[in-house]
Amino acid sequence: MAPSPWRIGIDTGGTFTDIVAVHGGTGRMLVTKVASTPANPTLGLVNGVTEVMRIADEPLAAVATLSHGTTVATNALLQGAIDGLGLIVTAGFRHILEIARQAVPDGYGNSYFWVKPDRLVPLDLVHEVGGRLNFRGEELRPLDDKSVAEAAHFFKRKGVRTVGVCLIHSYANPAHERRVRDILLAEYPELVISLSCEVLPEYREYERAVTTLVDAFVKPHMSVYLRRIQDELGAELAGKPFLVMQSSGGVISAQQVVRKPITTALSGPAAGALGCSVVAKLAGFDDVVTLDAGGTSTDICLIEKGTAHLTNGSSIGPFPVRIPMIDIETIGTGGGSIAWLSREGHLKVGPKSAGAVPGPMCYPNGGDQPTITDANLVLGRIPPALIGGGIALNAERSRAGIAALGERLGKRMSIEQLAEGILEIANWNQANCIRQMTIQKGIDPRRFALLSFGGAGPAQSPAVMRLLGMACCIVPFNPGNLSAFGLLAVDWRTDHIATRVTHEDAINAVTVNEVFTRLEREATATLARDGIDPARCRTVREADLRYVGQSMEVRVAAPAGEVDDRFIPRLIEAFHAAHRKAFGYDYAGKQKLELVNYCVSGFGMIERPTLPQLAPMPGVVPARKAMRKVYFEGAWIETPIYDRAVLPAAHRIEGPCVVEEFGSTTVVWPGQWLEVDGHGIMLVREKVTAIRP
């Protein structure tokens, strides 16, 4: 009998590694969590795959594919010492990183306190080479091969192991950069190289240089990481397709990721946002704010009309990178976030975290500072053991830690009041982030639902929903594993871009068609390298446009179909409409525009897993798992505890109540009610403002 086709999603977080396995034939879904292993993340990944197949009672050979979300690229940049990195530029542009941009984060009111970040490459490791192209890609001076060879010898003497190459106008013609790579490898074969014409073939030299250097720096880290995974997986799994999540919301093979690892910068959070799109649609909501609270941080994303917002300009730490990525804001508020006192004696929560090691005070071998998890335990809101009883919690240690914090705070309040204050600060941290993503952009959060997931999310999200007056709090089944589920619900994706700055009067259909056709061929070829059947491929066209004189562009969807005489006017009208939506005005009929970038995304369509429909059980009232005192708004309340697995479809529970499951806990406040829909998704609403989708 042939082995069963199990697809496995693996999301490696700071505290836990989440695993979801889906059977390709029956749709059967299994989930588990194992402790992350920060010293060697590959061990947690392999432990999780082994454990879920043990639960399935099938051999490892029954695995069809593995999909992985990872933060290796981000962590390497944020935590690693940036050394052994060099940069090659066109002669005369040695100070490109020093000049940078004049923009100051948070505006000029912050300029007195802002310190310019260290350059990725110090000036003494920037090497100039001769040769020059113009903005059309035409050669003004041939590449000076001798200067490139000298650069190779220079880097070898300096012990530089990784180099980024960013020559002027290489986005218009990659020939010089590719010739540089050939010469470097001939003279210094061990050198790791990233070319800007391959990482970001787009104008703006500073952003292109930084993005290329980030890619170059993380390339060895990603290569070692993926090689370790292949070694640890063993013979039974090493030959299976291993896919990695990209920041843009699609997967690509590990072999292709090694060539361009910068695309995985926000790999894990992107998977969660895509999983939310599936759940929100099933729950009947098009507009949701997603809230993914793990052990270390909370990731927040806006989904409108079923689609997550994307951006092509973000940053990793202090470094600006320009790659397509789902627009996600991250704040340092997770289950392991530490409660501490500032020098002024004010109570703070996060961004410091106890992480997986040592963990919250209540954990076995936990730390010595109270965290959000400790506060929830003291208030009775989470069970005395997590992960299905796998991690026993010590409530007395949590109480002692919070009591000690109260003594240092010097306030006359009980342990419970201080614990509630810790959670209120954490809730407002999350609520304020949502306000910045909605209200400050002219969006009313009250018309959105809050989709909460992650191990630490549902315990507090109904309170965050209340703070913002949102329509509903959606809690998917297995919320602690939704990011891993999202890894199985996304398509292959590859993104391609070409810069051709063209005035509106000079835009013509022939050139537009030629550029889009070339990019579509590149996208299809990239997917073909992963073995995607052409019948399952599709491409999407977009373009970056701006009014003449503007410094930044607006990305719009290009009209589908043939590029004919009607195409250009429709593209221009789409830009006016997008500009109007983003900024509240447009210059249609008053100001000419420029077409700046052509963009094509290629998708390889997959079979998405589905959540099973629960069988109706009219008249069935689920038994309470237990009764427990839970602290709400200054008082202990005897509160029913339910096991989520026994809640039938269409069942409604009045708050307060606590619903426990493997990997997460949902807390429903007094004045709220909870309903289970036909897919087992829980919907929490306020009694007085119950708004149905």
N, C-alpha and C positions, 0 to 999 in steps of 0.2 A: 504494500500500500504506500502511495506517495506521501511524503511529509506534508503536514498542514502549512498553509501559507500565513504565518504570523508576521504582521508588521509591528515593529516596536519603536515607540518614541521615547527618547531619553532627554530630560531637561536637568542639567547639572546646576544646582543653586549653591548658595554659600553655606547652607545648613544641611539640606537634604538633596538627594538625587531622586527625581520623580520618574516613574516608569509607567507607560501605558502600552499594553499589547492588544492588538485587534486581529481577530481571525478573519482572513479574507473571504472565506466561504460562508461562515455562519453569522459573522458580525459580532461574535462573542467578544466582550471587552474585559480585560483584567488590569488592575492597577496595583502598584506597590510603591513603597518609599524605602530607601536605604540611606544611611548616613553618608554625607559627602566626605571626601578624603582630600582636603585642601593641599596636603603635601604632594599628593599624586592623584589628581582627579580621575585618571583612567581606572583606578581601582574601584571607586564608587560606581562608575558606569558599568564595569564588568560585573560587579556584585549585583547590581540591579537587574541586568539582563538574565543572569543566572537564576536569580530569585523568582522573577516573573515566569520563567519557563518551568521552574519547579512547581509553582502554583498551577500552571497549565497542565502539569504532568505530561510534558512532552520534551523530547530531546532538543538540544540546541540546534540540531540540523533542521528542525522544523521552522526556523526563522527565515523569512523571505527577504526583508530589508530592515535596516536600522536607520532611524532619523534622529539627529542629535542637535540640541541647542546648547551653545557653549559661550562662555565669557572669556575664553583664553586670550583673544585679541585685546579686549579691553583691559583685562587684569595685567597683561604683560606691559602695557603702556603706563597704567596708573601705578603699578607696584614695582616694576622692574627698573633697575638703573639703566638709563639710556646712554650707553657707551658703545664704542666699537662701530659707530655709524658715520658714514661719510656722504657727501653730496657733490655731484658733478653738475655744473651750470655752464651756460654760454659765457664766453669772455666778456667782462664788463658787468656781470650780474652777480658778483660774489656776495653782495650784502642783501640778497633778496629776503632772507629770514629776519635780518635786523630791521629792515624798513617795514616789512609786514603791512599792517593796516593801522589807520589812526583811530579806529573804533575802540571805545572803552566799554567793557561790560557794564550793564545797568545804567548807561548814560553818563554824562559828564559830571553829574552830581557825585559820582563815585570816584572820579578821576584822581582825587587827592590821596585816596587810600589804595588804589589799584596798582599792583606791581606787575610789570610785563613779565610773562612766563619765560623761563629759560628756553633758549633755542634748542630744537631737537639736535642740531649739529653745531658745534662751536665753529667760529670763523676759521680757525686754523685747519679744520678738516673739510672745508669747502674748496673744491678744485675747479678751476676754469679750463675750458677747452675751446679751441678756435673753430670757426665756422658760423654761419648765420642763415636763417630762413626769414622770409617776411610773413605777414599774417595770412597770405594766401597759400603758404607752403612752398613758395618759389625760392630756390637756392640763390642767395646773394653772395655767399662765400662757401666754398667746399669745406667739409669737416677736416680738421687738422688731425690726421691719424696719429702723428707723433705726439701731440699733446695728450691724446687719450692714453697712449702707451705709458707716457710719463705719469699720468694719474694712477694707472694700475700699480706701477712701481712705488709711487708715493704712498698709496693706501697699504700696500704690503709692508713697507717699512714702519708705518704707524700702527700696525696691528689692527687696522680696520677690516672687519669681516663682512659688513653689509653696506651697500651703497644704493642711494636713490639717484636717478638721473632725470634732470628736469631742464631741458633746453628750450630756449625761446621759440614759441610758435610750433612746437612739435605736435600739437593737437591737429594742425593743418597738414603736416607731413611727418610721418614717423621714421623716415629713412635714416636721418642722422642719429637718433637715439638707438635704433636697432644696430647700426654700425658700431656705436660706442659699446654696446653690450658684447658684440662679437670680439672686438679688440680686447676688452677687459678680461673676458674669459680665456682668451688665448694667452694673455700675459699672467693672469692670476685666476686659475681654474676654480679655486675654492671660494671665490667671492660670491656672495648672494646679492642679486641685483633686482631692483624694481624700476621699471620705465614709466614715466608719467604718461606717455602715449598709450599705454595699456591700462594703467590704473585709472587715469582720469583724462581722457582726450578732450579737454575743455579749456577754454581760455580763462584767464586770471592766474598769473604765474605763481603768486604766493600760495593760494589755496591748493593749486595743483602740486606745488613743491611739498607742502606739509602733508597732504594726503598720500603722496608717493612715499615720503619718508616714513610715515606711520605704517604703510603697507610693508615697506622694506624691514622695518624694525620687528614687526610681529611675525614676519614670514618664517624665520628660524624657529620661533616658539611654536607656531601652529604646525610646522612640519614635524617637530619632535613630538608634539602632543598626539597628532594623528598616527604617527609611526608607533608610538607606545600603545595606542588603542589597538592597532592591528596586531601587535605582538601579544597583548594581554588577552585579546578575544580568543586566541587559539585557532587551531586548524579548522574546527567546525564552523566558525563564524568569520574567519579572516577573509574568505572569498565572497561573502555576502555584500550586496550593494550597501555602502555606508554613505548616507546623505547628511549634509550639514545645513542648518538654517542660516539664511542670510538676513541682514537687517531690512532688506526691502520687502520681506514677506514671502519668500520662496526658498526652495531647497535646491542644492546643487551637489554634485558628487564631491567626495573628499579630495579626489585627484585634482579637480578644478579649483577647489578652495585653496590648495597649497600655492597655486599660481597667483592668486589674488585674495589673500586672507582678510584684507580690509573690509570686504563685503560682509564679514561676520561680526562686526563691532557690537551690534545690539541683537545678537542672535536669539538668546533665550526670551527676552521680553517681546520680541516680534512674534514668536510662536504663540505666546499667550494672547496677544491681540487678535491674531487670526483665529484661534480657537474660540474667542469671544464672539466673533462675527457669526460663527456657526450656531452657537448657543442662543445668541440674541434673536436670530431669525426664527429658531424653533420656538422661543418664548413669545414671539409676536412683537418684538421691538426693533425698529430700524435705527433709532438714535439712542446710543448708550455711552456712558463713560465707564471705561474698564479700570478696575483697581486690583492690582496684583501685589498683595502684601506677603512677602516671604520672611525669612529669618533676619535679613539684613536691611532690606530696603523695600520701597513701594514704587511700582511703575504704574503710571496713569496715562491712558490714551483715549482719544475722542474718536468715536465711530458714528458717522452720519450717513443715513440712507444705506446702512449695511456695509459701508466701506470705511476702513481705517484711514485716517489722515496720513499722508506721506509728506516728507520733506527731503530736499536734496542738499540741505546745508545744516550741519549740526557740529557737535564737538565731542571729543573724547578727552575728558579732563579739560585742560586749558587750550587744547590744540584743535583748530578748525579743520574739519574734514568735509569733503563734498562727495557724498555717495548717496544713492537713493536709500532711504530708510523710513520705517514707520515712525511717525512723530510721537515720541514717548518722552514724558517727563519723569524723572526719578528723584525721589526724596529719601533721606536716610531715616525712614520710619518703618521698622519691621518688628517681628516678634522678639528678636534679640536686641533691639535698640535699648541702650542703657539710659536710665534716669540719673541725672547728675546735677550738680550745682555749679553755676557760673561763678566767676570771681566776685560778681556783685551780690551773690547769694540767691540768684533766681533759679527756679526749677526748670531744667531743660530735659528734653527727651530726644536722643539721637543727635547727630548721625553716627556717633560711636556705637559699635555693636559687639555683643559677646560672641556672635557668629556661631559656628558649629563647635569650635574649640576655643574656650572651655564651655560656652553656652550659658543660658540663663542660670541664675542661682539655684533654681529648683531642679535642674538637671543633675543626674549622677555626675560627679566630678565637675559641677558647674562653677561659674566664676564667682567673684566676690562683690558684684554690683548688681542692684535690682534692675530688671528689664520690663518691657511691656508684658511678656509672658508671665513674669512673676506677679505683676499687678492683676492680670486676669485670673490667675490661680487663687490669689488671696481673696478676690471678690467672688469666687465660686463660679466663674463664667466658663472655665474650661475644666475638663475632667482631671482626676488625680493621676492619670496616665495617658500618654499620647501614643499615636500610631498604633491603634488597636491594642493598647496595653503594653507595647514594646518598650516605652520609655516611662518608667515610674517617676513621678514628680514629688518633691519634698516641699510641702507647703510651709512648714515651720521655718525652713531656711529662707524662703521668700519673705515671710512675715518679719523675720529678724533683719533682713537686709533693708526692707522698707522702713522699719522702725529706726534703724541706724541713720538712714537718710533723713528721716523726720527730725531726729535730734540735731543733725547738722543744719537743717533748714531753720530750726528755731521757732517753728510755728506750733501752736497748740491745736493739733488735729489728731484724729485717730489714724491707725494704720490703714483702715478702710478708706477714710477720706483722702489720704495721701495717694493711695493706689488709684482711686477714682480720678484724682487730679492728674496723675501720670497719663491715664488713658484719655482724659479730656484734651490734654495738650497734644497727644498723638493724633487724636481725631481731628483737631483743628489744623494740624500740620497737613493732613491729607485733604481736608476741606478747602483750605486756602490754595493748595496746588490746583484743585479742580476749578476754583474761582478764577485763577489766573488763566486757565486754559479755555474758560467759557466766558464769564462776564467781561473780562478785559478785552475780549475779542468780539463783543456784541452778541454773545450767545447766551440764552436763558437756560441755566442748568435745570430749571424746574420742568422743562419738557423732555428731559433725558431720564432714563433709568440708570441706576448704578449697578454695574455687573461686577460682583466681587468674587475674587478667587485667590489662590495661594493659601498656604497653610494658616496664615495669620489674618487673612482678609475678613471672612464672614463673622468673626467674633466681634468686630467693631463697625463694619460697614453699615448695618442698620442705623447706628447712631450718626454716622457721617451723612447718610441719606436724610436723616431728620434735620441736621444742621443746615443743609442746603435746600430743603423743601423739594427734593427730587421725587419723581413719579413713583419709583419702585426700586427695591433692591433685589437683584436677581442673583441667586446662588446656584450655580450649575452642580450637577452630580459630580462627585469627586473633585471638589474645587481645588484641593491641594495639588492635583495632577493635570490641571487644564492646559498648562503650557506644553506638557508632554503630549496631550491629546492634540493640541494645535499643530504639532510637528507632523501628525498624520493626516491633517486636513488641508494642507497647502500644496500647491503645484510646484513643479520645477520652474525656476525663473532665472532669466539672464537679462541684464540691462546694458544697452549700448547707446553711445552719444557721439555727436559730431558737431563741432562749432563752425558755423558759417555766418558771420555777422553780415546781414543784408538789409539795406534800406527798403522800406515798403514799396517804393516805386520800382525797385530792381528785382523784386521777388517774381520768379516765373515758374510755371507749373513743371516745365521740363527738368530744371535743376532740383526742385523739391522732390520730384518723383525719383530722380537718380539717387539722391542721398538717402531717402527713406528705403528704397529698394536695396541699396548696399547694406544698410544697417539691418534690414530684415533677413538678408542672406547670412550675415554674421550671427544673428541671434539663432537662426535655425541650425546653423552649423555647430554652434556651441551646444545646443540641446542634443544634436545628433551624436556628439562625442560621449554623451551619457546614455546613448542607446534609446533615445525617445523616438517612438514611431512618428514619422511626419504627419500622419493622420491625426495624432493627438496634440499637435503643436498649433499654437495661434500666436499672432503678434499684435501688439497694441502700439499705435503711434501717438506721440506727444510732441510738443514744441515749447521752447522758452522764448517769450517775446517781451518787449518793453517799448515804452515811448522813447523817441529820440531824446537823448539828454539824461535819461534815467540811468542809474548805476546797477540796478538789480532787475531781474526778470520775473515774470509770472509764468508758471508752467500750465499749459492747457492741453486738453485732449484734442488731437487733430481729427478732422472729419474722416469717417470710414469711407471705403470705396475708392474709386478711381481718382487719381490726381488730375483734375481737369480745370477748366476756366472757373468753375464754381467753387473749387476747393479753397483758393486763396481768400476770397471774400468771406467764406464761412469760417475760416481759421481766424481772420481778423476780428470778426464779430464775436467769436468765442473768447478772444483775448479781452475785448472791451467788457464783456459780461463778467469774466473772471476778475478783472481789475476792479470793477464796480463792487463785486461781492467782497473782495479782500479789503478795499480801502474806502468804499462808500461813494466813489465818484469815478468818472472816466473822461477821456478827452476825445471821444468819438467825433469825427468831423472837424476837430480843432488841431490835432497834433498827429503827425506821422509816427509810425512805429518801425521797429527793427525786429527781424527774425534772427535770433541769436543761436540757439541750439536745436538740433534735431534729435529726438529721443525715441528709441524703440525698445520695448520690453517683449521678450519671448517667453511663452508659457508652455510647459509640457503638462497636460491635464492628467490628473490622477483620479482613482476611485476613492472618494471620500468616505470615511467611516460614518455610520449613522447611529444616533442614540435610539435604543429600542423604545417602542411605545408601551407604556405600562397598561396592563389589563385592568379594566374598571372593576372596582370592588365596592359596589353600593352597599351602604349600611355598615361597612366595616369600620370600627373605631380602634385605632392602634393602641396597644397597651403602653402605658408609661414605663420607661426603663427604670426610673427612680424619681424620687423627690429630693431636691437639694436646695439649701438656702443660698440665694444669690443676691448680691448687693446691687441695688438700683437706686440712684438719686437719693442717697443718704439713708437708706433703710434696707434691712435684710428682708427678703420676700421668699416664702416657700414656693419653689418653682418646679414645674414638671420637666423632666428630662426625657427626651425621645431618642430612639435609635432611628436614624434616617432610613435605614434599609427597610423598615416595616411601614413607612408612611405611604398610604395608597394614593393614587391619582385623585385629584379633586378634593382631597381632604383639607380642611381648614382648621387652624389652631389659633386661639386667642393668646396674645402675649400677656404676661411674660412667659417665655419658655426657652429651653436650650435644646438644640438638635445636634447630636453627636454622630460622627462618622469617622471612618479611617482617614486620618490626615488633616481633619479640620473640624471646627465647631462653629455653629451659627447661633448667635444670641439675638432673640427677639425681645424687644423692650415692652414694658407696660404701655398701652395705648397703640400698639401695633398688632397686626395679625399676619399669619403665614398661610399660604396656600400652595399645594403641590399640583403642578400641571401634568399633562398627559405623558410627558417625557421624563418625569421625575425631577424637573427643575423647580426649585423653591422660589416663590415670589413673596417678598415681605413688603407690606404697605402700612401707611398710617391709617388708623380707623376713620379719622375725620376727613382725610383727603385721598380716599381710595380712588385712584385713577387707573382704569383698565386700558390696555393697549388698543 
